[in-house]
Amino acid sequence: MTMLLPDAFSALAHLVDEWAIEDGHQRYLKRVSCTMDKILAFYNEVFPHAENAVAYINQYDYQQALPADVANLRNLMYSLITVSLAVELWGQPRVKHSANTILTRLS
């Protein structure tokens, strides 16, 4: 059986399918399509693990592909970074005063 996350972070495994998003634009789309309640629930659950998660990930050589469980942990941290602006600055999923603007990536 493949582990979704390293053992030390197994309590967060239920978040992997929804929040361990590799693509940055897809993480952005996830943030702007979520309610603040859902964003806050994710943020509040993951943030306490962030420092230890970053230290764990930093044990690996970034020149090499990460093991799948560590890559999932990294992607959860990337999602945490993406939603942190909504939580810590704006109090809403979108940038304040941006109406319904969605950024798209052309390349």
CNS distance restraints for C-alpha pairs under 8 A (distance, minus, plus):
assign (resid   2 and name CA) (resid  69 and name CA) 7.99 0.50 0.50
assign (resid   3 and name CA) (resid  69 and name CA) 5.93 0.50 0.50
assign (resid   4 and name CA) (resid  10 and name CA) 7.66 0.50 0.50
assign (resid   4 and name CA) (resid  13 and name CA) 6.00 0.50 0.50
assign (resid   4 and name CA) (resid  16 and name CA) 7.04 0.50 0.50
assign (resid   4 and name CA) (resid  68 and name CA) 7.35 0.50 0.50
assign (resid   4 and name CA) (resid  69 and name CA) 4.98 0.50 0.50
assign (resid   4 and name CA) (resid  72 and name CA) 6.81 0.50 0.50
assign (resid   5 and name CA) (resid   9 and name CA) 6.01 0.50 0.50
assign (resid   5 and name CA) (resid  10 and name CA) 5.68 0.50 0.50
assign (resid   5 and name CA) (resid  12 and name CA) 7.70 0.50 0.50
assign (resid   5 and name CA) (resid  13 and name CA) 6.06 0.50 0.50
assign (resid   5 and name CA) (resid  68 and name CA) 7.92 0.50 0.50
assign (resid   5 and name CA) (resid  69 and name CA) 4.23 0.50 0.50
assign (resid   5 and name CA) (resid  70 and name CA) 6.27 0.50 0.50
assign (resid   5 and name CA) (resid  72 and name CA) 6.32 0.50 0.50
assign (resid   5 and name CA) (resid  73 and name CA) 6.06 0.50 0.50
assign (resid   6 and name CA) (resid  10 and name CA) 6.32 0.50 0.50
assign (resid   6 and name CA) (resid  69 and name CA) 5.68 0.50 0.50
assign (resid   6 and name CA) (resid  70 and name CA) 6.44 0.50 0.50
assign (resid   6 and name CA) (resid  73 and name CA) 7.73 0.50 0.50
assign (resid   9 and name CA) (resid  13 and name CA) 7.23 0.50 0.50
assign (resid   9 and name CA) (resid  49 and name CA) 7.85 0.50 0.50
assign (resid   9 and name CA) (resid  53 and name CA) 7.80 0.50 0.50
assign (resid  12 and name CA) (resid  16 and name CA) 7.30 0.50 0.50
assign (resid  12 and name CA) (resid  45 and name CA) 7.92 0.50 0.50
assign (resid  12 and name CA) (resid  46 and name CA) 7.31 0.50 0.50
assign (resid  15 and name CA) (resid  19 and name CA) 5.66 0.50 0.50
assign (resid  15 and name CA) (resid  20 and name CA) 7.19 0.50 0.50
assign (resid  16 and name CA) (resid  20 and name CA) 4.76 0.50 0.50
assign (resid  16 and name CA) (resid  72 and name CA) 6.67 0.50 0.50
assign (resid  16 and name CA) (resid  76 and name CA) 7.08 0.50 0.50
assign (resid  19 and name CA) (resid  27 and name CA) 7.91 0.50 0.50
assign (resid  19 and name CA) (resid  75 and name CA) 7.56 0.50 0.50
assign (resid  19 and name CA) (resid  76 and name CA) 5.94 0.50 0.50
assign (resid  19 and name CA) (resid  79 and name CA) 6.38 0.50 0.50
assign (resid  20 and name CA) (resid  72 and name CA) 5.43 0.50 0.50
assign (resid  20 and name CA) (resid  73 and name CA) 7.14 0.50 0.50
assign (resid  20 and name CA) (resid  74 and name CA) 7.77 0.50 0.50
assign (resid  20 and name CA) (resid  75 and name CA) 4.58 0.50 0.50
assign (resid  20 and name CA) (resid  76 and name CA) 4.57 0.50 0.50
assign (resid  20 and name CA) (resid  78 and name CA) 8.00 0.50 0.50
assign (resid  20 and name CA) (resid  79 and name CA) 6.87 0.50 0.50
assign (resid  21 and name CA) (resid  26 and name CA) 6.84 0.50 0.50
assign (resid  21 and name CA) (resid  27 and name CA) 5.97 0.50 0.50
assign (resid  21 and name CA) (resid  72 and name CA) 7.96 0.50 0.50
assign (resid  21 and name CA) (resid  75 and name CA) 5.54 0.50 0.50
assign (resid  21 and name CA) (resid  76 and name CA) 7.06 0.50 0.50
assign (resid  21 and name CA) (resid  78 and name CA) 7.91 0.50 0.50
assign (resid  21 and name CA) (resid  79 and name CA) 6.90 0.50 0.50
assign (resid  22 and name CA) (resid  26 and name CA) 7.76 0.50 0.50
assign (resid  22 and name CA) (resid  27 and name CA) 7.65 0.50 0.50
assign (resid  22 and name CA) (resid  75 and name CA) 5.57 0.50 0.50
assign (resid  23 and name CA) (resid  27 and name CA) 6.37 0.50 0.50
assign (resid  24 and name CA) (resid  28 and name CA) 6.31 0.50 0.50
assign (resid  25 and name CA) (resid  29 and name CA) 6.24 0.50 0.50
assign (resid  25 and name CA) (resid 104 and name CA) 7.65 0.50 0.50
assign (resid  25 and name CA) (resid 105 and name CA) 7.27 0.50 0.50
assign (resid  26 and name CA) (resid  30 and name CA) 6.10 0.50 0.50
assign (resid  27 and name CA) (resid  31 and name CA) 6.30 0.50 0.50
assign (resid  27 and name CA) (resid  79 and name CA) 6.07 0.50 0.50
assign (resid  27 and name CA) (resid  82 and name CA) 6.79 0.50 0.50
assign (resid  28 and name CA) (resid  32 and name CA) 6.37 0.50 0.50
assign (resid  28 and name CA) (resid  82 and name CA) 6.64 0.50 0.50
assign (resid  29 and name CA) (resid  33 and name CA) 6.06 0.50 0.50
assign (resid  29 and name CA) (resid 102 and name CA) 7.95 0.50 0.50
assign (resid  30 and name CA) (resid  34 and name CA) 6.22 0.50 0.50
assign (resid  31 and name CA) (resid  39 and name CA) 7.24 0.50 0.50
assign (resid  31 and name CA) (resid  82 and name CA) 7.17 0.50 0.50
assign (resid  31 and name CA) (resid  83 and name CA) 6.09 0.50 0.50
assign (resid  31 and name CA) (resid  93 and name CA) 5.81 0.50 0.50
assign (resid  31 and name CA) (resid  94 and name CA) 7.71 0.50 0.50
assign (resid  32 and name CA) (resid  93 and name CA) 4.99 0.50 0.50
assign (resid  32 and name CA) (resid  94 and name CA) 5.57 0.50 0.50
assign (resid  33 and name CA) (resid  93 and name CA) 7.54 0.50 0.50
assign (resid  34 and name CA) (resid  38 and name CA) 6.27 0.50 0.50
assign (resid  34 and name CA) (resid  39 and name CA) 6.52 0.50 0.50
assign (resid  34 and name CA) (resid  93 and name CA) 6.86 0.50 0.50
assign (resid  35 and name CA) (resid  39 and name CA) 6.33 0.50 0.50
assign (resid  35 and name CA) (resid  92 and name CA) 7.99 0.50 0.50
assign (resid  35 and name CA) (resid  93 and name CA) 6.94 0.50 0.50
assign (resid  36 and name CA) (resid  40 and name CA) 5.83 0.50 0.50
assign (resid  36 and name CA) (resid  87 and name CA) 7.94 0.50 0.50
assign (resid  36 and name CA) (resid  91 and name CA) 7.55 0.50 0.50
assign (resid  36 and name CA) (resid  92 and name CA) 5.94 0.50 0.50
assign (resid  36 and name CA) (resid  93 and name CA) 6.23 0.50 0.50
assign (resid  37 and name CA) (resid  41 and name CA) 6.12 0.50 0.50
assign (resid  38 and name CA) (resid  42 and name CA) 6.32 0.50 0.50
assign (resid  39 and name CA) (resid  43 and name CA) 6.06 0.50 0.50
assign (resid  39 and name CA) (resid  83 and name CA) 6.58 0.50 0.50
assign (resid  39 and name CA) (resid  87 and name CA) 7.63 0.50 0.50
assign (resid  39 and name CA) (resid  93 and name CA) 7.78 0.50 0.50
assign (resid  40 and name CA) (resid  44 and name CA) 5.82 0.50 0.50
assign (resid  40 and name CA) (resid  87 and name CA) 6.78 0.50 0.50
assign (resid  41 and name CA) (resid  45 and name CA) 6.17 0.50 0.50
assign (resid  42 and name CA) (resid  46 and name CA) 6.09 0.50 0.50
assign (resid  42 and name CA) (resid  80 and name CA) 7.78 0.50 0.50
assign (resid  43 and name CA) (resid  47 and name CA) 5.55 0.50 0.50
assign (resid  43 and name CA) (resid  80 and name CA) 6.21 0.50 0.50
assign (resid  43 and name CA) (resid  83 and name CA) 7.14 0.50 0.50
assign (resid  43 and name CA) (resid  84 and name CA) 7.12 0.50 0.50
assign (resid  43 and name CA) (resid  87 and name CA) 7.81 0.50 0.50
assign (resid  44 and name CA) (resid  48 and name CA) 7.24 0.50 0.50
assign (resid  45 and name CA) (resid  49 and name CA) 7.99 0.50 0.50
assign (resid  46 and name CA) (resid  50 and name CA) 6.53 0.50 0.50
assign (resid  46 and name CA) (resid  80 and name CA) 7.13 0.50 0.50
assign (resid  47 and name CA) (resid  80 and name CA) 7.17 0.50 0.50
assign (resid  49 and name CA) (resid  53 and name CA) 5.94 0.50 0.50
assign (resid  50 and name CA) (resid  54 and name CA) 6.08 0.50 0.50
assign (resid  50 and name CA) (resid  77 and name CA) 6.81 0.50 0.50
assign (resid  51 and name CA) (resid  55 and name CA) 6.30 0.50 0.50
assign (resid  52 and name CA) (resid  56 and name CA) 6.08 0.50 0.50
assign (resid  53 and name CA) (resid  57 and name CA) 6.14 0.50 0.50
assign (resid  53 and name CA) (resid  73 and name CA) 7.10 0.50 0.50
assign (resid  53 and name CA) (resid  74 and name CA) 7.80 0.50 0.50
assign (resid  53 and name CA) (resid  77 and name CA) 7.66 0.50 0.50
assign (resid  54 and name CA) (resid  58 and name CA) 6.01 0.50 0.50
assign (resid  54 and name CA) (resid  74 and name CA) 7.74 0.50 0.50
assign (resid  54 and name CA) (resid  77 and name CA) 7.79 0.50 0.50
assign (resid  55 and name CA) (resid  59 and name CA) 6.75 0.50 0.50
assign (resid  56 and name CA) (resid  60 and name CA) 7.88 0.50 0.50
assign (resid  57 and name CA) (resid  70 and name CA) 6.56 0.50 0.50
assign (resid  57 and name CA) (resid  73 and name CA) 7.76 0.50 0.50
assign (resid  57 and name CA) (resid  74 and name CA) 6.84 0.50 0.50
assign (resid  60 and name CA) (resid  64 and name CA) 7.89 0.50 0.50
assign (resid  60 and name CA) (resid  66 and name CA) 7.17 0.50 0.50
assign (resid  62 and name CA) (resid  66 and name CA) 7.62 0.50 0.50
assign (resid  66 and name CA) (resid  70 and name CA) 5.99 0.50 0.50
assign (resid  66 and name CA) (resid  71 and name CA) 5.53 0.50 0.50
assign (resid  67 and name CA) (resid  71 and name CA) 6.10 0.50 0.50
assign (resid  68 and name CA) (resid  72 and name CA) 6.17 0.50 0.50
assign (resid  69 and name CA) (resid  73 and name CA) 6.38 0.50 0.50
assign (resid  70 and name CA) (resid  74 and name CA) 6.16 0.50 0.50
assign (resid  71 and name CA) (resid  75 and name CA) 6.12 0.50 0.50
assign (resid  72 and name CA) (resid  76 and name CA) 6.20 0.50 0.50
assign (resid  73 and name CA) (resid  77 and name CA) 6.35 0.50 0.50
assign (resid  74 and name CA) (resid  78 and name CA) 6.24 0.50 0.50
assign (resid  75 and name CA) (resid  79 and name CA) 6.18 0.50 0.50
assign (resid  76 and name CA) (resid  80 and name CA) 6.16 0.50 0.50
assign (resid  77 and name CA) (resid  81 and name CA) 6.25 0.50 0.50
assign (resid  78 and name CA) (resid  82 and name CA) 6.25 0.50 0.50
assign (resid  79 and name CA) (resid  83 and name CA) 6.24 0.50 0.50
assign (resid  80 and name CA) (resid  84 and name CA) 5.90 0.50 0.50
assign (resid  81 and name CA) (resid  85 and name CA) 7.31 0.50 0.50
assign (resid  82 and name CA) (resid  86 and name CA) 7.89 0.50 0.50
assign (resid  83 and name CA) (resid  87 and name CA) 6.43 0.50 0.50
assign (resid  83 and name CA) (resid  93 and name CA) 7.51 0.50 0.50
assign (resid  84 and name CA) (resid  88 and name CA) 5.71 0.50 0.50
assign (resid  84 and name CA) (resid  89 and name CA) 7.81 0.50 0.50
assign (resid  85 and name CA) (resid  89 and name CA) 5.27 0.50 0.50
assign (resid  85 and name CA) (resid  90 and name CA) 6.52 0.50 0.50
assign (resid  86 and name CA) (resid  90 and name CA) 4.97 0.50 0.50
assign (resid  86 and name CA) (resid  91 and name CA) 5.38 0.50 0.50
assign (resid  86 and name CA) (resid  92 and name CA) 5.22 0.50 0.50
assign (resid  86 and name CA) (resid  93 and name CA) 5.04 0.50 0.50
assign (resid  86 and name CA) (resid  94 and name CA) 6.74 0.50 0.50
assign (resid  86 and name CA) (resid  95 and name CA) 7.45 0.50 0.50
assign (resid  87 and name CA) (resid  91 and name CA) 5.21 0.50 0.50
assign (resid  87 and name CA) (resid  92 and name CA) 6.93 0.50 0.50
assign (resid  87 and name CA) (resid  93 and name CA) 7.90 0.50 0.50
assign (resid  90 and name CA) (resid  94 and name CA) 7.50 0.50 0.50
assign (resid  90 and name CA) (resid  95 and name CA) 6.42 0.50 0.50
assign (resid  90 and name CA) (resid  96 and name CA) 6.09 0.50 0.50
assign (resid  92 and name CA) (resid  96 and name CA) 7.54 0.50 0.50
assign (resid  94 and name CA) (resid  98 and name CA) 6.97 0.50 0.50
